[in-house]
Amino acid sequence: MKQVHRLTATWLALLIFGATAGCDRTDHGHEALAATETAVALTYESLAGAAKGITEATDELCEHTSAPNVEAARQAWQDTMALWQQAHVVRFGPVRHDDRVLRIQFWPDPRDLVARNIDDLLKYDPAAPLPQIDVESIHDGSVALQGLPALEYLLYGNGQGPGVIALRYAADPQRCELTRAVAAHLAQVTNALYQEWLHHPGRLTQYGQEEGHFANRQAAVSAVLNSVIETGEDMASSKLAWPLGERVEGQPQPLRTESRRSANSLANIQNNLAGMARFLTAGEAGGLLALAGRSGASNADIKRVKTLLTQAREQAGQAPPLAAGLRSGDNLAPYRTLLETARSLNSVLSERIAPALDVQVGFNFNDGD
């Protein structure tokens, strides 16, 4: 594994060198996009590795069913969900192929199709075999039986402790068959995502040469920034305002919270923010925020974005679990404060950073994918 990572690091170094060699060192737009390309590749690599970790953890759980192994599988799930929430900031390119977003995370799920599909599948005579369950049948079936939400339900139930889940697996061996197939399919999808990104080097820095590349640099800049802005808007509207009841006269909707069974809703938001920061700064290598600063955005605007990103992450980390807080209804102030911070962040990005980069917010530049 260490050798693979060394090879990948070498490949990425060559990619950066190849993307920047022959360019004027003052070509900051090219440098920003080349650094962003690399940040995406590293994120996808980590996501694929974490998803493989779920297959190993669920194999161990099924071979030796115990509460500690349930906990280990849950940790592998949390690691993968964290990386997916960061990677999902990228909303162009190979993630758009073959319904990969829904295959990795089917959400929102207002009718709880994930639980209904799994429960229906496992309502059977234990002496009789399940319908065929393997990676191919999972891929060809409903997206509600795929990806991270399906694994969350299989590993957490409706919030039951690890001992209860372990007993459920021990009493129902075919549950393992389903869990292993879903995990293996997720690993396959995330690895395909990573490999497809690698197989098209220069996606953000080569223009109009072949399918999959943008028509020009401005289209690439717009795609990256609009992806970040869309993530922030989804975070505010779907992950906070909707559960807080803004669509239903202020009545909290705990069943609308993302990853509620694992109490992972606010961790997801923290990782969305981490992904937004990563792709705005390219890991401080010089991303779109630096380019915006050279293109007319004020230092105050740049600092404001960074401050709000940090502030929102801190607020999400300090607030009580979202679904539980909404169910009790005792103190919704921390969630409303977080929502206002997220909206402020979105406003600065849309009204200050986007104009500096000459980006039309919401404009869909089709990159040929």
N, C-alpha and C positions, 0 to 999 in steps of 0.2 A: 504493500500500500504506500509506503514512504517513497518507493521508486516511482510509482504512478504520479504522486504529487510533485516529485522533482521534475518529471517529464512534463507535467502540465504547466508547472511554473516556467520551465524553459520555453515551452510553446507560447505561453502568454508573453514572455519577454520578447520573443521573436516577433510576435504579432505587434506589440507596441513599437518595436524598432522599425518593423516594416511599414507600419502605418505612419510613422513620423519621419523616417529617413527620406530625404529628398524634399521635405517640406521646409519652408522657411520657419525658423524658430519663433518668429513673431506671429505665426499662424495659430492664434489662440483658439479659434473655433475648431480647427482640426484636432489640436491637442486635447481640448475638452471632450470631444466626442470619442477620440481614441481611448482616453482614460475611462470614459463611461462604458465603452465596449468591453473593456477588461473587467470592470466592476460587475457587469452583467454576467460575464463568463464565470467569474469566481463565485458569484451567488448561485448560479445554476449548478456549478460543480458541487458546492456544499449541500444544496438541496437534494441532488441525486444521491450523494453519499449518505445523508441522513435517512432518506427513504429506504435505502438498502439496509440501514440499521434496523428499521422496523421489521423487515423480513427476518432478520436474524433474531430479534427479540421475540417475535411471535412464534418462530420455530421453537425457541427455547421454552416459551410458555406452554406450547402444546406437547412438547416432549416431557416436561416436568412441571405440571400444573401446580402453582403455589401462589400465595399472595405476593411474595417478593418478586416473582416473575411477572405477575400482573403489573406491579409498580414499575419494573424495568421496561416493559412494553409501553406503558403509559409515558415514561420519560422519553423513549424513542419517538413516540407520537408527538409529544410536545416539542422536541427538538426539530422535527420535520415541519410541524405547523409554524413554528417561529420563522424558519427559513422560507417557507412558502409565503407567509405574510410579507416578508421583505421582497421576495422575488416577484410577487404579484403586482408590485409597482410598475413592472415592465408590461405594457399592454399592447405591444406590437411584436411582429416577428413570429418565431415558431410557436409561441404560446397560443397563437390564434389558430393553429392547425389542429384538425381532428378533435375539436371540442376539448382541448386540453385543460382549459380553465375549469370547466364543469367536471371533467374527469378527476381533477385533483381536489376540487372543493365545490360540491354542489350546495350552493347557498346564495341568496336566502332560500329558506325552505319553510314557508309559512304553513303548509299543510302537513309538515312533519313526514314527508314521503320517505326519508331515510329510515326512520323507525318502522314505519308501516311496511315497507318493502322487506326489511330484514325479518320482522316478526312474521310476516306472511310466509316467507321462505322457510323459516325454522318451525312453523306449525306443521308437524308431520309425525308420522309413526316412527319412533326412534329405531324400530327394527328394520325400517325400510330405508333404502339409500335416498339421499337428496337427489334432485335433478343434477345433471352434470354441472360441477362447479370447478372451473379452472380459469387460468388467466384469459383464455380466449372467450369463454362464455361470459366472464365478467365484462370484458371489453365490449362484447356485442349486446349486452343487456342494458338496463336502465342506469343512467348516471347516478341515480340515488343509491345504488348498490356499490358505488365506486368511491375511492379516494379517502380523504381525511375524515369527512363527517361519518361515513360508514364505519371506519375503524374507531372513531370516537365512541359511537354507540355500542360497538362490540366490546370495547375495553372499559367503558365507564357506565354503560347502561343509562339509567336516569339519575346518575349521581351516586350509585351504590359504591361501597367501599371495596377495596381490592380482594378481601376475603370472600365476599359475596360473589364477585365476578369469577374468582378462581373456582368456587363450587359449581358455578354455572358451566364453566368449561369442563370440569371433571365429569359432570352429569350428562354432558352433551358433546360427545367427541366430534360430531359433524359441524359444530360451531367452529372448531379449529380449521376444518376444511375451508369454510367460508372465509375466515379471518386470514388464513395464509394466502388464499387466492387474491383477496382484495389488496393485501400488502404487496404481493408480488406484482400485481398489475400496477399499483402506484409506483413501485420502483422502476418498472418498465417505462411508464409514461414520463417520469421525471428524468430518467437517463436519456430517453429519446429527445426530450427538450434540450438538455445540455449538449448532446452530440450534434443536434441540428444547428445550434448556435455556433459551435466550434467549426462546423463544416462550411460556414459562410463568413469567413473573416472579412473584415471591412464593411460589415453591414451598415455601420453608421458613418463610415469614412470614404466609401467608394460609391459613386452615384451614377445611376442610369446605365450600368454596364451589363447587368444580368438580373433575372427575376430575383426578388428578395432585397435588392438594394433600393435606397430612396432615389428620387429623381434628382435631388440636389441637397446641399448642406442644410438649407433653411428647413426643408421638409424633415430632415433628421432631428434638428434642434426642436422643431415643433412637436414631433412625435414623443421625444423624451419628456419635454416639459408638460405637455398635455397629459401624459401618463401619470406624472407626479400629481398634477392638479386633480385629475379624475380620482386618483386614490384618496386624496384629501377630502374630496367632496363625498365619496362613498363612505369614508370613515365618519364624517359628520352626519350625513343623512341616514344611511342604512344602519350603521353600527351604534349610533348614539341617539339621534333625534327620533328615529322610529321606535326603538325600545322605550325611550322616555315618554312616548305617547303623543308626539306632536301631530301625528296624523289622526288621532282620535281624541281630540279635546283634552290632552294632557293626562290621559289615563295610562299609567305605566303598562308596558307590554313585555313582561319578562320572558315569555316564550319566543320573542323576536330577537333575543340576544344571540349573537354568534358564539358558537362553541360553548353553549351554556352548560352542557352535561359535564364538561371538564373544568368549569369555572375559569375558562381561558380567554374570555371576551376582552378584557382589558390588556392582557398580554399580547393578544393579536393586534390591538391598536398600538401598543408600544413598538411592535415589530413593523407595522405599517410605517410608523414615523421613522424608525431606523432605516428602512428601505428608502423612504423619501430623502432622508439626509444623505444616504450613500449615493444615490443617483443624481442628487443636486450638486454634490461636491466631488464625486468620483473618489471617495475615500480620501479627501483632501489633496488628491493629485491635481486637481484643477478642473472642476466640472462646470456645469451651467451657471452656478452662482458666480463663479469667478469671471466667466464670460459676460454675464449680465453686468457685472461691475465695470468691465472694460467697454461696455456698450451703452452706458448711460445711467444705469441704476445707481442710486446713491449708496454710500457706505452705510448709512442709517438703514436703508431698506435691506441690504444684505445681512447686516447685524440683526435686524428684526426677525428675518426668516429663521436664522440660526437660533435666536433666543426662543422663539415660539416653538420650534421643533423640540428643543430641550425642555422647555416648560411643560409642554403637552405630555412628553414622555414621563416626566416626574409626576404630574398630576394623575396619569393613568396608573403609575406604579403605587401611588399612595392611596387611591380610592379603594373601598371594599369591593369584593366581587360584584359584577354588575347585575346578574340575574337575581342573586340573593338580595341585593340592595333594592332592586325594583319590587321584589315580592313583599319585602317588609314595608317599603314606602316611608320609612322613618326619616331618612335624610338623603334627599336626591341632590343636594347642593353640589357635592363633589363631581357628579356626572354632568351637571349643567355647566359648571365652571370649565370642565374639560371640553364640552361642546363649544362653548364660546371661544376658548383658545383655539380649537381646531378651525372654527369659522374665521377667526382673525388671521390665522396662517393662510387659509385659502384666499382670503381677500388680498393679502400682500402679494402672494404668488400671482394671482390673476390680474390685479390692478397695477402692480408696480414692476414685478420681474418680467412678466410676459410682454408688456409693451417695450421694455428695454431690449428684449431679444427679438422684437418684431414678430411675436407669436400671436396668432389669433386663437384665443382660448376656445376649445371645443371643436376646432377644425380638424377633420379626419384626413390626414395625409396617408393615403394608401401606399404602403411600401412594397406592393406586389405580392404580399403574403396572403 
